[in-house]
Amino acid sequence: MSEHFRDVSPEASELQPVLNGLFAEYAARYGDYFAKDAEVELTEWYLPPQGLFIVLERDGKIIATGAYKPFDAHTAEIKRIWTDKTLRQQGLAARVVQELERRAVLAGYSCIYLTTGFRQPEAVRLYLSQGYDAQFDLQRDPETYSLPPFDGRLRFTKALSVALGKSA
């Protein structure tokens, strides 16, 4: 069993079924809740040197993805964390996050920012387990973040260590 990370363009045809599945999963959880605030995504945000889109492959098959784009001059924003449904709970998403952090340091970022939705408790657990600081009350029912004055996004931040960029 051979696994490796590979950089890809967010427009790569091989990635489209994965992204379609990810967005279908969001739609199943949230319906059109986020449609009113949907941001227009630009491919160049995810291209080096300021951005990155990676896949984790096993024996030539994409099993997990992740990306980052610039949030500000010092902060990368993690996006598109996805793991094949049949391979979840195996630490693959954590490996993707760690690789994105390592690569963000190499790109000159010192912080990470990310959001997840109020109906993704597994994502909240993942980011907390990876040392991210929740910018919301963890004791509060996440559904309350779907109501005004909130926008449904649960925000996290993390300061990155320069030592991350030196690991293999």
C-alpha positions as CSV (number, residue, x, y, z in Angstrom):
1,M,0.0,0.0,0.0
2,S,1.6,3.2,-1.2
3,E,0.4,6.6,0.1
4,H,1.7,10.1,-0.8
5,F,0.7,13.7,-1.1
6,R,0.5,15.4,-4.4
7,D,-0.2,19.1,-5.3
8,V,-3.1,19.6,-7.8
9,S,-5.0,22.4,-9.4
10,P,-8.4,22.9,-7.9
11,E,-9.7,22.7,-11.5
12,A,-8.1,19.3,-12.2
13,S,-10.7,17.0,-13.7
14,E,-9.7,14.2,-11.4
15,L,-10.7,16.4,-8.4
16,Q,-14.2,17.3,-9.7
17,P,-16.0,14.1,-8.5
18,V,-14.4,14.5,-5.1
19,L,-15.5,18.2,-4.8
20,N,-18.9,17.4,-6.1
21,G,-19.2,14.8,-3.4
22,L,-18.0,17.2,-0.7
23,F,-20.5,19.9,-1.8
24,A,-23.3,17.2,-1.9
25,E,-22.4,16.3,1.6
26,Y,-22.6,19.9,2.7
27,A,-26.0,20.2,0.9
28,A,-27.3,17.1,2.8
29,R,-26.3,18.6,6.1
30,Y,-27.3,22.2,5.5
31,G,-29.6,22.4,2.6
32,D,-29.2,26.0,1.2
33,Y,-28.4,27.5,4.6
34,F,-25.0,28.9,3.4
35,A,-26.2,29.8,-0.1
36,K,-26.9,33.4,0.8
37,D,-23.3,34.0,2.0
38,A,-21.5,31.8,-0.5
39,E,-18.3,33.3,-1.6
40,V,-17.0,33.3,-5.1
41,E,-13.9,31.1,-5.2
42,L,-11.0,31.9,-7.5
43,T,-8.7,29.2,-8.7
44,E,-5.6,31.4,-8.2
45,W,-6.3,31.6,-4.5
46,Y,-5.3,27.9,-4.3
47,L,-2.2,28.1,-6.4
48,P,1.4,28.4,-5.1
49,P,3.1,30.4,-3.8
50,Q,0.2,31.9,-1.8
51,G,-2.1,28.9,-1.9
52,L,-2.1,25.2,-2.2
53,F,-4.4,22.3,-3.0
54,I,-3.3,18.8,-2.1
55,V,-4.6,15.2,-2.4
56,L,-3.5,12.2,-0.4
57,E,-3.4,9.2,-2.7
58,R,-3.3,5.5,-1.9
59,D,-2.3,3.3,-4.7
60,G,-3.2,6.0,-7.2
61,K,-6.6,6.7,-5.7
62,I,-7.5,10.0,-4.1
63,I,-8.5,9.2,-0.5
64,A,-8.3,12.7,1.1
65,T,-8.0,16.3,0.1
66,G,-7.2,19.7,1.6
67,A,-6.3,23.2,0.6
68,Y,-5.4,26.6,1.9
69,K,-5.6,30.1,0.5
70,P,-4.4,33.4,1.8
71,F,-6.6,34.9,4.6
72,D,-4.2,37.8,5.2
73,A,-0.5,38.4,4.8
74,H,0.4,36.2,7.7
75,T,-2.5,33.8,7.8
76,A,-3.5,30.9,5.6
77,E,-7.2,29.7,5.6
78,I,-7.7,26.0,5.4
79,K,-10.4,24.7,3.1
80,R,-11.7,21.6,1.4
81,I,-10.8,19.0,4.0
82,W,-12.3,15.8,2.8
83,T,-11.8,12.1,3.4
84,D,-13.3,9.2,1.4
85,K,-16.4,8.1,3.3
86,T,-15.2,4.5,3.5
87,L,-11.9,5.5,5.1
88,R,-13.0,7.9,7.8
89,Q,-11.8,7.6,11.4
90,Q,-8.3,6.5,10.3
91,G,-6.5,9.8,10.9
92,L,-6.3,10.8,7.2
93,A,-7.9,14.2,7.7
94,A,-5.4,14.9,10.5
95,R,-2.5,14.0,8.2
96,V,-3.9,16.3,5.6
97,V,-4.2,19.2,8.1
98,Q,-0.6,18.5,9.3
99,E,0.7,18.6,5.8
100,L,-1.1,21.8,5.0
101,E,0.3,23.4,8.2
102,R,3.8,22.3,7.2
103,R,3.5,23.6,3.7
104,A,1.9,26.9,5.0
105,V,5.0,27.5,7.2
106,L,7.2,26.9,4.1
107,A,5.1,29.5,2.2
108,G,5.7,32.1,5.0
109,Y,2.5,31.9,6.9
110,S,2.6,32.1,10.8
111,C,-1.1,31.4,11.5
112,I,-4.0,29.3,10.3
113,Y,-7.6,30.3,10.2
114,L,-10.5,28.0,9.3
115,T,-14.2,27.6,9.6
116,T,-16.5,24.6,9.8
117,G,-20.2,24.4,9.9
118,F,-22.4,24.1,13.0
119,R,-23.5,20.6,12.0
120,Q,-20.0,19.1,11.7
121,P,-19.1,17.8,15.2
122,E,-16.4,15.5,13.7
123,A,-14.7,18.5,12.1
124,V,-14.8,20.3,15.5
125,R,-13.2,17.3,17.2
126,L,-10.5,17.1,14.4
127,Y,-9.5,20.7,14.8
128,L,-9.5,20.6,18.6
129,S,-7.3,17.4,18.5
130,Q,-4.9,19.3,16.2
131,G,-4.4,22.1,18.6
132,Y,-6.7,24.7,17.1
133,D,-8.3,27.3,19.3
134,A,-12.1,27.6,19.0
135,Q,-13.2,31.1,18.6
136,F,-16.7,30.2,19.9
137,D,-18.1,28.7,23.1
138,L,-17.6,25.0,23.0
139,Q,-20.2,24.5,25.8
140,R,-23.0,26.1,23.7
141,D,-25.3,24.0,21.5
142,P,-23.7,24.4,18.0
143,E,-27.2,24.8,16.5
144,T,-27.4,28.2,18.2
145,Y,-24.7,29.4,15.9
146,S,-27.1,29.0,13.0
147,L,-29.3,31.8,14.4
148,P,-28.7,35.6,14.3
149,P,-26.5,37.3,15.1
150,F,-24.3,34.3,14.0
151,D,-23.7,33.0,10.5
152,G,-23.4,29.3,11.1
153,R,-19.6,29.2,10.8
154,L,-17.5,27.9,13.7
155,R,-14.1,29.6,13.6
156,F,-10.7,28.3,14.6
157,T,-7.2,29.7,14.7
158,K,-3.8,28.3,15.3
159,A,-0.3,29.8,15.5
160,L,2.2,27.8,13.5
161,S,5.7,26.9,14.6
162,V,8.6,27.4,12.2
163,A,9.7,24.0,13.3
164,L,6.7,22.5,11.4
165,G,8.3,23.5,8.1
166,K,11.4,21.5,8.8
167,S,9.7,18.1,9.2
168,A,9.5,15.8,6.3
